[in-house]
Amino acid sequence: MFCIKFESSLHLINTYILEKTQTFEDLIVWQKAHNLLLATYKITSSFPASDLYVLTSQFRRAGISIPANIAEGYKRMGRADTARFYNIAQSSLDECRYYLRLSKDLNYLTEDIYIKNKLLLEEVSRLLNSYAAKVSGS
């Protein structure tokens, strides 16, 4: 089921790449990254208060960076400049990947919540990698 959903997402993103979009919000990769950010806020809201200015803050900042850099890259002139912002988003996504793992290892997340969020993160990662490759011409 996940593979079918992923393949249809890739088809949709390729359609959006080929067709003109009106705003970054039309990009499926941005929509999924925004959903990942909302999920990040939801899971970190239950973290211990002692981690508010450490893990919670870092996790949220990295999460915000993903859709924000996709949005900023969308309006950049030139493929290289756009690709640079998507690369920054990819780096922030990997940072979130680590924070998600750390949260699980610290027992801040149940296994079910970890898996659910990891699947969402992996979907965003694949879409972002595909989109960045299209933009850079790879």
ZAFI-896406 format. One record per residue: x negated, y, z negated of N, C-alpha, C, O, CB in turn. Coordinates in Angstrom, 1 decimal. Glycine has a CB too. Example, Ala and Ser with C-alpha at 12.3 -4.5 7.8 and 13.67 -1.06 7.14 Angstrom:
BEGIN
(tormar (-13.2,-5.7,-7.8),(-12.3,-4.5,-7.8),(-13.2,-3.3,-7.8),(-14.2,-3.3,-8.5),(-11.3,-4.5,-9.0))
(tormar (-12.8,-2.2,-7.1),(-13.7,-1.1,-7.1),(-12.9,0.0,-7.9),(-13.4,1.1,-8.0),(-14.1,-0.6,-5.7))
***
This chain:
BEGIN
(tormar (-0.8,-1.2,0.0),(0.0,0.0,0.0),(-0.9,1.3,0.0),(-0.6,2.2,0.8),(0.9,0.0,-1.2))
(tormar (-1.9,1.3,-0.8),(-2.8,2.4,-0.9),(-3.5,2.7,0.4),(-3.6,3.8,0.9),(-3.8,2.3,-2.0))
(tormar (-3.9,1.6,1.1),(-4.6,1.7,2.4),(-3.7,2.3,3.4),(-4.1,3.1,4.2),(-5.1,0.3,2.8))
(tormar (-2.4,1.9,3.4),(-1.5,2.4,4.4),(-1.3,3.9,4.2),(-1.3,4.7,5.1),(-0.1,1.7,4.3))
(tormar (-1.1,4.3,2.9),(-0.9,5.7,2.6),(-2.2,6.5,3.0),(-2.0,7.6,3.5),(-0.7,5.8,1.0))
(tormar (-3.4,5.9,2.7),(-4.6,6.6,3.1),(-4.7,6.8,4.6),(-5.1,7.9,5.0),(-5.8,5.8,2.5))
(tormar (-4.4,5.7,5.4),(-4.5,5.8,6.8),(-3.6,6.9,7.4),(-3.9,7.6,8.3),(-4.3,4.5,7.5))
(tormar (-2.4,6.9,6.8),(-1.4,7.9,7.3),(-1.9,9.3,6.9),(-1.6,10.3,7.6),(0.0,7.6,6.7))
(tormar (-2.5,9.5,5.7),(-3.1,10.8,5.4),(-4.2,11.2,6.3),(-4.2,12.4,6.7),(-3.6,10.7,3.9))
(tormar (-5.0,10.3,6.7),(-6.0,10.6,7.7),(-5.4,11.0,9.0),(-5.9,12.0,9.7),(-7.0,9.4,7.9))
(tormar (-4.4,10.3,9.5),(-3.7,10.7,10.7),(-3.2,12.1,10.6),(-3.3,12.9,11.5),(-2.6,9.7,11.0))
(tormar (-2.5,12.4,9.5),(-1.9,13.7,9.3),(-3.0,14.8,9.2),(-2.8,15.9,9.8),(-1.1,13.8,8.0))
(tormar (-4.1,14.5,8.6),(-5.2,15.6,8.5),(-5.8,15.8,9.9),(-6.1,16.9,10.2),(-6.3,15.1,7.5))
(tormar (-5.9,14.8,10.7),(-6.4,15.0,12.0),(-5.4,15.8,12.9),(-5.9,16.6,13.7),(-6.7,13.6,12.7))
(tormar (-4.2,15.6,12.6),(-3.1,16.3,13.3),(-3.3,17.8,12.9),(-3.2,18.7,13.8),(-1.7,15.8,13.0))
(tormar (-3.4,18.1,11.6),(-3.6,19.5,11.2),(-4.9,20.1,11.7),(-4.9,21.3,11.9),(-3.5,19.5,9.7))
(tormar (-5.9,19.3,11.8),(-7.2,19.9,12.3),(-7.0,20.3,13.8),(-7.5,21.4,14.2),(-8.3,18.9,12.2))
(tormar (-6.3,19.5,14.5),(-6.1,19.8,16.0),(-5.0,20.9,16.2),(-5.1,21.6,17.2),(-5.7,18.6,16.7))
(tormar (-4.1,21.0,15.3),(-3.1,22.1,15.5),(-3.4,23.3,14.6),(-4.1,23.1,13.6),(-1.7,21.5,15.1))
(tormar (-3.0,24.4,15.0),(-3.2,25.6,14.2),(-2.4,25.6,12.9),(-1.2,25.3,13.0),(-3.0,26.9,15.1))
(tormar (-3.0,26.0,11.9),(-2.3,26.1,10.6),(-2.2,27.6,10.3),(-2.9,28.4,10.8),(-3.1,25.3,9.4))
(tormar (-1.2,27.9,9.4),(-1.0,29.3,9.1),(-1.7,29.7,7.8),(-2.1,30.9,7.7),(0.5,29.4,8.8))
(tormar (-2.0,28.8,6.9),(-2.6,29.1,5.6),(-3.3,27.9,5.1),(-3.0,26.7,5.5),(-1.6,29.7,4.6))
(tormar (-4.2,28.1,4.2),(-4.9,26.9,3.6),(-4.0,26.0,2.9),(-4.2,24.8,2.8),(-6.0,27.4,2.6))
(tormar (-2.8,26.5,2.5),(-1.8,25.6,1.8),(-1.2,24.6,2.8),(-0.6,23.6,2.3),(-0.7,26.5,1.3))
(tormar (-1.4,24.8,4.1),(-0.9,23.8,5.1),(-1.8,22.6,5.2),(-1.4,21.6,5.7),(-0.7,24.5,6.4))
(tormar (-3.0,22.7,4.7),(-4.0,21.7,4.8),(-3.7,20.6,3.8),(-3.6,20.8,2.6),(-5.4,22.2,4.6))
(tormar (-3.6,19.3,4.3),(-3.3,18.2,3.4),(-4.4,18.0,2.4),(-4.1,17.7,1.2),(-3.1,16.9,4.2))
(tormar (-5.6,18.3,2.8),(-6.8,18.1,1.9),(-6.6,19.1,0.7),(-7.0,18.8,-0.4),(-8.1,18.3,2.6))
(tormar (-6.2,20.3,1.0),(-6.0,21.3,-0.1),(-4.8,20.9,-1.0),(-4.9,21.0,-2.2),(-5.7,22.7,0.5))
(tormar (-3.7,20.4,-0.4),(-2.6,20.0,-1.2),(-3.0,18.9,-2.2),(-2.6,18.9,-3.3),(-1.4,19.5,-0.3))
(tormar (-3.7,17.9,-1.7),(-4.1,16.8,-2.5),(-5.1,17.2,-3.6),(-5.1,16.8,-4.7),(-4.8,15.6,-1.7))
(tormar (-6.0,18.2,-3.2),(-7.0,18.7,-4.2),(-6.2,19.5,-5.3),(-6.6,19.5,-6.5),(-8.0,19.6,-3.5))
(tormar (-5.2,20.2,-4.9),(-4.4,21.0,-5.9),(-3.7,20.0,-6.8),(-3.6,20.2,-8.0),(-3.4,21.9,-5.1))
(tormar (-3.2,18.9,-6.3),(-2.5,17.9,-7.1),(-3.6,17.3,-8.1),(-3.2,17.0,-9.3),(-1.9,16.8,-6.3))
(tormar (-4.8,17.1,-7.6),(-5.8,16.6,-8.5),(-6.1,17.6,-9.6),(-6.3,17.2,-10.8),(-7.1,16.3,-7.7))
(tormar (-6.1,18.8,-9.3),(-6.4,19.9,-10.3),(-5.2,19.8,-11.4),(-5.5,19.9,-12.6),(-6.5,21.3,-9.7))
(tormar (-4.0,19.8,-10.9),(-2.9,19.7,-11.9),(-3.0,18.5,-12.8),(-2.7,18.5,-14.0),(-1.5,19.7,-11.1))
(tormar (-3.4,17.3,-12.2),(-3.6,16.1,-13.0),(-4.7,16.3,-14.0),(-4.7,15.8,-15.1),(-3.9,14.9,-12.1))
(tormar (-5.8,17.0,-13.6),(-6.9,17.3,-14.5),(-6.5,18.1,-15.7),(-6.8,17.8,-16.8),(-8.0,18.0,-13.7))
(tormar (-5.7,19.1,-15.4),(-5.1,19.9,-16.5),(-4.3,19.1,-17.5),(-4.3,19.2,-18.7),(-4.3,21.1,-16.0))
(tormar (-3.5,18.2,-16.9),(-2.6,17.4,-17.7),(-3.4,16.4,-18.6),(-3.1,16.3,-19.8),(-1.6,16.6,-16.8))
(tormar (-4.4,15.8,-18.0),(-5.1,14.8,-18.8),(-6.0,15.5,-19.9),(-6.2,15.0,-21.0),(-6.0,13.9,-18.0))
(tormar (-6.6,16.6,-19.5),(-7.5,17.3,-20.5),(-6.7,18.0,-21.6),(-7.3,18.4,-22.6),(-8.3,18.3,-19.7))
(tormar (-5.4,18.2,-21.4),(-4.6,18.9,-22.4),(-4.5,18.0,-23.7),(-4.2,18.5,-24.8),(-3.2,19.2,-21.9))
(tormar (-4.8,16.7,-23.6),(-4.8,15.8,-24.8),(-6.2,15.5,-25.3),(-6.3,14.7,-26.3),(-4.1,14.5,-24.4))
(tormar (-7.2,16.1,-24.8),(-8.5,15.9,-25.3),(-8.7,16.5,-26.7),(-7.9,17.5,-27.0),(-9.6,16.5,-24.3))
(tormar (-9.6,16.0,-27.5),(-9.8,16.6,-28.8),(-10.1,18.1,-28.8),(-10.8,18.5,-27.8),(-10.8,15.8,-29.6))
(tormar (-9.7,18.8,-29.7),(-10.0,20.3,-29.8),(-11.5,20.5,-29.9),(-12.0,21.6,-29.4),(-9.3,20.9,-31.0))
(tormar (-12.2,19.6,-30.4),(-13.7,19.7,-30.5),(-14.4,19.7,-29.2),(-15.5,20.2,-29.0),(-14.3,18.6,-31.4))
(tormar (-13.7,19.3,-28.1),(-14.2,19.3,-26.8),(-13.6,20.4,-25.9),(-13.9,20.4,-24.7),(-14.0,17.9,-26.1))
(tormar (-12.9,21.3,-26.5),(-12.3,22.3,-25.7),(-13.3,23.1,-24.9),(-13.0,23.4,-23.7),(-11.5,23.2,-26.6))
(tormar (-14.4,23.5,-25.5),(-15.4,24.4,-24.8),(-16.5,23.6,-24.2),(-17.5,24.2,-23.7),(-15.9,25.4,-25.8))
(tormar (-16.4,22.3,-24.2),(-17.4,21.4,-23.6),(-16.8,20.7,-22.4),(-16.7,21.2,-21.3),(-18.0,20.4,-24.7))
(tormar (-16.4,19.4,-22.7),(-15.9,18.6,-21.6),(-14.6,19.2,-21.0),(-14.5,19.2,-19.7),(-15.6,17.2,-22.1))
(tormar (-13.6,19.6,-21.8),(-12.4,20.1,-21.2),(-12.7,21.3,-20.3),(-12.1,21.3,-19.1),(-11.4,20.5,-22.3))
(tormar (-13.4,22.2,-20.7),(-13.7,23.4,-19.9),(-14.5,23.1,-18.7),(-14.1,23.6,-17.6),(-14.6,24.4,-20.8))
(tormar (-15.5,22.2,-18.8),(-16.3,21.9,-17.6),(-15.5,21.1,-16.6),(-15.6,21.3,-15.4),(-17.5,21.0,-18.0))
(tormar (-14.6,20.2,-17.1),(-13.8,19.3,-16.2),(-12.8,20.2,-15.4),(-12.6,20.1,-14.2),(-13.0,18.3,-17.0))
(tormar (-12.2,21.2,-16.1),(-11.2,22.1,-15.5),(-11.9,23.0,-14.5),(-11.4,23.2,-13.4),(-10.5,22.9,-16.5))
(tormar (-13.1,23.5,-14.9),(-13.8,24.4,-13.9),(-14.2,23.7,-12.7),(-14.0,24.2,-11.6),(-15.1,25.0,-14.6))
(tormar (-14.7,22.5,-12.8),(-15.0,21.7,-11.6),(-13.8,21.4,-10.8),(-13.8,21.5,-9.5),(-15.8,20.4,-12.0))
(tormar (-12.7,21.1,-11.5),(-11.4,20.8,-10.8),(-10.9,22.0,-10.0),(-10.4,21.9,-8.9),(-10.4,20.3,-11.8))
(tormar (-11.0,23.2,-10.6),(-10.6,24.4,-10.0),(-11.4,24.7,-8.7),(-10.9,25.2,-7.7),(-10.7,25.6,-10.9))
(tormar (-12.7,24.4,-8.8),(-13.6,24.7,-7.7),(-13.2,23.9,-6.4),(-13.5,24.4,-5.3),(-15.0,24.3,-8.1))
(tormar (-12.6,22.8,-6.5),(-12.3,22.0,-5.3),(-11.3,22.7,-4.4),(-11.6,23.0,-3.3),(-11.8,20.6,-5.7))
(tormar (-10.1,22.9,-4.8),(-9.1,23.6,-3.9),(-9.5,25.0,-3.7),(-9.2,25.6,-2.6),(-7.7,23.5,-4.5))
(tormar (-10.2,25.7,-4.6),(-10.6,27.1,-4.4),(-11.6,27.2,-3.3),(-11.5,28.1,-2.5),(-11.2,27.7,-5.7))
(tormar (-12.6,26.3,-3.2),(-13.5,26.3,-2.1),(-13.0,25.9,-0.8),(-13.4,26.4,0.2),(-14.7,25.4,-2.5))
(tormar (-12.0,25.0,-0.8),(-11.3,24.6,0.4),(-10.5,25.9,0.9),(-10.6,26.2,2.1),(-10.3,23.4,0.2))
(tormar (-9.9,26.6,0.0),(-9.2,27.8,0.4),(-10.1,28.9,1.0),(-9.8,29.5,2.0),(-8.4,28.3,-0.8))
(tormar (-11.2,29.1,0.3),(-12.2,30.1,0.7),(-12.8,29.7,2.1),(-13.0,30.5,3.0),(-13.3,30.3,-0.3))
(tormar (-13.1,28.4,2.2),(-13.7,28.0,3.5),(-12.8,28.1,4.6),(-13.2,28.2,5.8),(-14.2,26.5,3.3))
(tormar (-11.5,28.0,4.4),(-10.5,28.0,5.4),(-10.6,29.4,6.2),(-10.4,29.4,7.4),(-9.1,27.9,4.8))
(tormar (-10.8,30.4,5.5),(-10.8,31.8,6.2),(-12.2,32.2,6.7),(-12.4,33.3,7.2),(-10.3,32.8,5.3))
(tormar (-13.2,31.4,6.4),(-14.6,31.7,6.9),(-14.7,31.7,8.4),(-14.1,30.8,9.0),(-15.6,30.8,6.2))
(tormar (-15.5,32.6,8.9),(-15.8,32.6,10.3),(-16.9,31.7,10.6),(-18.0,31.8,10.0),(-16.1,34.1,10.8))
(tormar (-16.8,30.8,11.6),(-17.8,29.9,12.0),(-17.8,28.6,11.2),(-17.4,28.5,10.0),(-19.2,30.6,11.7))
(tormar (-18.1,27.6,12.0),(-18.1,26.2,11.4),(-19.1,26.0,10.3),(-18.8,25.3,9.3),(-18.3,25.2,12.5))
(tormar (-20.3,26.5,10.4),(-21.3,26.3,9.4),(-20.9,26.9,8.1),(-21.1,26.3,7.0),(-22.7,26.9,9.9))
(tormar (-20.3,28.1,8.1),(-19.9,28.8,6.9),(-18.8,28.0,6.2),(-18.8,27.8,5.0),(-19.5,30.2,7.1))
(tormar (-17.8,27.6,7.0),(-16.7,26.8,6.5),(-17.2,25.5,5.9),(-16.8,25.1,4.8),(-15.7,26.5,7.7))
(tormar (-18.1,24.8,6.7),(-18.7,23.5,6.2),(-19.4,23.7,4.8),(-19.3,22.8,4.0),(-19.6,22.9,7.2))
(tormar (-20.0,24.8,4.7),(-20.8,25.1,3.4),(-19.8,25.1,2.2),(-20.1,24.5,1.2),(-21.5,26.4,3.5))
(tormar (-18.6,25.7,2.4),(-17.6,25.7,1.3),(-17.0,24.4,1.0),(-16.7,24.0,-0.1),(-16.5,26.7,1.6))
(tormar (-16.9,23.6,2.1),(-16.4,22.2,1.9),(-17.4,21.4,1.2),(-17.0,20.5,0.4),(-16.0,21.6,3.3))
(tormar (-18.7,21.6,1.5),(-19.7,20.9,0.8),(-19.7,21.2,-0.7),(-19.9,20.4,-1.6),(-21.1,21.2,1.4))
(tormar (-19.5,22.5,-1.0),(-19.4,22.9,-2.5),(-18.2,22.2,-3.1),(-18.3,21.7,-4.2),(-19.2,24.5,-2.6))
(tormar (-17.1,22.1,-2.4),(-15.9,21.4,-2.9),(-16.3,19.9,-3.1),(-15.8,19.3,-4.1),(-14.7,21.5,-1.9))
(tormar (-17.0,19.3,-2.2),(-17.4,17.9,-2.4),(-18.3,17.7,-3.6),(-18.1,16.7,-4.3),(-18.2,17.4,-1.1))
(tormar (-19.2,18.7,-3.8),(-20.0,18.6,-5.0),(-19.2,18.7,-6.3),(-19.5,18.0,-7.3),(-21.1,19.7,-5.0))
(tormar (-18.3,19.6,-6.3),(-17.4,19.7,-7.5),(-16.5,18.5,-7.7),(-16.3,18.1,-8.8),(-16.5,20.9,-7.3))
(tormar (-16.1,17.8,-6.6),(-15.4,16.6,-6.7),(-16.2,15.5,-7.4),(-15.7,14.8,-8.2),(-14.9,16.2,-5.3))
(tormar (-17.5,15.4,-7.0),(-18.4,14.4,-7.6),(-18.6,14.8,-9.1),(-18.7,13.8,-9.9),(-19.7,14.4,-6.9))
(tormar (-18.6,16.0,-9.4),(-18.7,16.4,-10.9),(-17.5,15.9,-11.6),(-17.6,15.4,-12.7),(-18.9,18.0,-11.0))
(tormar (-16.3,16.1,-11.0),(-15.1,15.6,-11.6),(-15.1,14.1,-11.7),(-14.5,13.5,-12.7),(-13.8,16.1,-10.8))
(tormar (-15.6,13.4,-10.7),(-15.7,12.0,-10.8),(-16.5,11.5,-12.1),(-16.1,10.6,-12.8),(-16.4,11.4,-9.5))
(tormar (-17.6,12.2,-12.3),(-18.3,11.9,-13.5),(-17.5,12.2,-14.8),(-17.5,11.4,-15.7),(-19.7,12.7,-13.6))
(tormar (-16.9,13.4,-14.9),(-16.1,13.8,-16.1),(-15.0,12.8,-16.3),(-14.6,12.5,-17.5),(-15.6,15.2,-15.9))
(tormar (-14.4,12.3,-15.2),(-13.3,11.3,-15.4),(-13.9,10.1,-16.0),(-13.3,9.5,-16.9),(-12.7,11.0,-14.0))
(tormar (-15.0,9.6,-15.5),(-15.7,8.4,-16.1),(-16.0,8.6,-17.5),(-15.8,7.8,-18.4),(-16.9,8.1,-15.3))
(tormar (-16.6,9.8,-17.8),(-17.0,10.1,-19.2),(-15.8,10.1,-20.1),(-15.9,9.6,-21.2),(-17.8,11.5,-19.3))
(tormar (-14.7,10.7,-19.7),(-13.5,10.8,-20.5),(-13.0,9.4,-20.8),(-12.5,9.1,-21.9),(-12.4,11.5,-19.7))
(tormar (-13.1,8.5,-19.8),(-12.7,7.1,-20.1),(-13.7,6.4,-21.1),(-13.2,5.7,-22.0),(-12.7,6.3,-18.7))
(tormar (-15.0,6.6,-20.9),(-15.9,6.0,-21.8),(-15.8,6.5,-23.2),(-16.2,5.8,-24.2),(-17.3,6.3,-21.3))
(tormar (-15.4,7.8,-23.4),(-15.2,8.3,-24.7),(-13.8,7.9,-25.3),(-13.4,8.4,-26.4),(-15.3,9.9,-24.6))
(tormar (-13.1,7.1,-24.6),(-11.7,6.7,-25.0),(-10.7,7.8,-25.1),(-9.8,7.8,-25.9),(-11.8,6.0,-26.3))
(tormar (-10.9,8.9,-24.3),(-9.9,10.0,-24.2),(-8.8,9.6,-23.3),(-7.7,10.2,-23.3),(-10.6,11.3,-23.7))
(tormar (-9.0,8.6,-22.4),(-8.0,8.2,-21.4),(-7.7,6.7,-21.6),(-8.6,5.9,-21.9),(-8.5,8.5,-20.0))
(tormar (-6.5,6.3,-21.3),(-6.2,4.9,-21.2),(-6.7,4.4,-19.9),(-6.9,5.2,-19.0),(-4.6,4.7,-21.4))
(tormar (-6.8,3.1,-19.7),(-7.2,2.5,-18.5),(-6.3,2.9,-17.3),(-6.7,3.2,-16.2),(-7.3,1.0,-18.6))
(tormar (-5.0,2.8,-17.6),(-4.0,3.2,-16.6),(-4.1,4.6,-16.1),(-4.1,4.9,-14.9),(-2.6,2.9,-17.1))
(tormar (-4.3,5.5,-17.0),(-4.4,6.9,-16.6),(-5.7,7.1,-15.8),(-5.8,7.9,-14.9),(-4.4,7.9,-17.8))
(tormar (-6.8,6.5,-16.3),(-8.1,6.5,-15.6),(-7.9,6.0,-14.2),(-8.4,6.7,-13.2),(-9.2,5.7,-16.4))
(tormar (-7.3,4.9,-14.0),(-7.2,4.3,-12.6),(-6.4,5.2,-11.7),(-6.7,5.5,-10.6),(-6.6,2.9,-12.7))
(tormar (-5.2,5.7,-12.3),(-4.4,6.5,-11.5),(-5.1,7.8,-11.0),(-5.0,8.2,-9.8),(-3.1,6.9,-12.3))
(tormar (-5.8,8.4,-11.9),(-6.6,9.6,-11.5),(-7.8,9.3,-10.7),(-8.1,10.2,-9.8),(-7.0,10.4,-12.8))
(tormar (-8.4,8.2,-10.9),(-9.5,7.8,-10.0),(-9.0,7.6,-8.6),(-9.7,8.0,-7.6),(-10.2,6.6,-10.5))
(tormar (-7.9,7.0,-8.4),(-7.3,6.8,-7.1),(-7.0,8.1,-6.4),(-7.3,8.3,-5.2),(-6.1,5.9,-7.1))
(tormar (-6.5,9.0,-7.1),(-6.2,10.3,-6.5),(-7.5,11.0,-6.2),(-7.6,11.6,-5.1),(-5.4,11.2,-7.6))
(tormar (-8.5,11.0,-7.0),(-9.8,11.6,-6.8),(-10.4,10.9,-5.5),(-11.0,11.7,-4.7),(-10.7,11.4,-8.0))
(tormar (-10.4,9.6,-5.4),(-10.9,9.0,-4.2),(-10.2,9.4,-2.9),(-10.8,9.5,-1.9),(-10.9,7.4,-4.4))
(tormar (-8.9,9.5,-3.0),(-8.2,10.0,-1.8),(-8.6,11.4,-1.4),(-8.8,11.6,-0.2),(-6.6,9.9,-2.1))
(tormar (-8.7,12.3,-2.4),(-9.2,13.6,-2.1),(-10.6,13.6,-1.5),(-10.9,14.3,-0.5),(-9.2,14.5,-3.3))
(tormar (-11.4,12.7,-2.0),(-12.8,12.6,-1.6),(-12.8,12.1,-0.1),(-13.6,12.7,0.7),(-13.6,11.6,-2.4))
(tormar (-12.1,11.1,0.2),(-12.1,10.6,1.6),(-11.5,11.7,2.6),(-12.1,11.9,3.7),(-11.2,9.4,1.7))
(tormar (-10.4,12.4,2.2),(-9.9,13.4,3.0),(-10.8,14.6,3.2),(-11.0,15.1,4.3),(-8.5,13.9,2.4))
(tormar (-11.5,15.0,2.1),(-12.4,16.1,2.2),(-13.6,15.7,3.1),(-14.1,16.5,3.8),(-12.9,16.5,0.8))
(tormar (-14.1,14.5,2.9),(-15.3,14.1,3.7),(-14.9,14.0,5.2),(-15.7,14.5,6.1),(-15.7,12.7,3.3))
(tormar (-13.7,13.6,5.5),(-13.2,13.5,6.9),(-13.1,15.0,7.4),(-13.5,15.2,8.6),(-11.9,12.8,7.0))
(tormar (-12.5,15.8,6.7),(-12.2,17.2,7.1),(-13.6,17.9,7.3),(-13.8,18.6,8.3),(-11.4,17.9,6.1))
(tormar (-14.5,17.7,6.4),(-15.8,18.4,6.5),(-16.6,17.9,7.7),(-17.2,18.6,8.4),(-16.7,18.1,5.2))
(tormar (-16.4,16.6,8.0),(-17.1,16.0,9.2),(-16.5,16.6,10.5),(-17.2,16.9,11.4),(-17.0,14.5,9.2))
(tormar (-15.2,16.8,10.5),(-14.6,17.4,11.7),(-15.0,18.8,11.8),(-15.3,19.3,13.0),(-13.0,17.3,11.5))
(tormar (-15.1,19.6,10.8),(-15.4,21.0,10.8),(-16.9,21.1,11.3),(-17.2,22.0,12.1),(-15.2,21.7,9.5))
(tormar (-17.8,20.3,10.8),(-19.2,20.4,11.1),(-19.5,19.7,12.4),(-20.6,19.8,12.9),(-20.0,19.8,10.0))
(tormar (-18.5,19.0,13.0),(-18.8,18.4,14.3),(-19.5,17.1,14.2),(-20.0,16.5,15.2),(-19.5,19.3,15.2))
(tormar (-19.6,16.5,13.0),(-20.2,15.2,12.9),(-19.4,14.0,13.3),(-19.8,12.9,13.2),(-20.7,15.0,11.4))
***
